[in-house]
Amino acid sequence: MAIKLPARRTIGQPERQQVLALTAAGLTTREIAATLAIPRPTVATRLRLARRLFARSLTRARRWPR
């Protein structure tokens, strides 16, 4: 008998944008998680990755001006 695990929920681009917009509006990670019905660690991870991408884009812009 095989055990069926629940499907892992992924967060798409629109939800990522919502997380960033709600953060900019001043909500905490706990409030964002409750509003979007996603786990709080997921909210924290999305914010961390967004900060990393933003910092990387600034570094690229300084190294290779157009």
WOQUI-V434812 format. One record per backbone hydrogen bond with DSSP energy under -1.0 kcal/mol. CO is the residue of the C=O (numbers start at 0). NH is the residue of the N-H. E is the energy in kcal/mol with one decimal. If there is no record, write none. Layout:
BEGIN
CO:NH:E / CO:NH:E
END
This chain:
BEGIN
11:15:-2.2 / 12:16:-2.4 / 13:17:-1.9 / 14:18:-2.5 / 15:19:-2.1 / 16:20:-2.5 / 17:21:-2.7 / 18:22:-1.9 / 19:23:-2.3 / 20:24:-1.5 / 21:26:-2.2 / 22:25:-1.5 / 27:31:-2.5 / 28:32:-2.5 / 29:33:-1.9 / 30:34:-2.3 / 31:35:-2.7 / 32:36:-1.0 / 32:37:-1.5 / 38:42:-1.6 / 39:43:-2.3 / 40:44:-2.2 / 41:45:-2.4 / 42:46:-2.1 / 43:47:-2.2 / 44:48:-2.6 / 45:49:-2.2 / 46:50:-2.3 / 47:51:-2.1 / 48:52:-2.5 / 49:53:-2.3 / 50:54:-2.5 / 51:55:-2.3 / 52:56:-2.2 / 53:57:-1.9 / 54:58:-2.1 / 55:59:-2.4 / 56:60:-2.0 / 57:61:-1.7 / 58:62:-2.0 / 59:63:-2.6
END
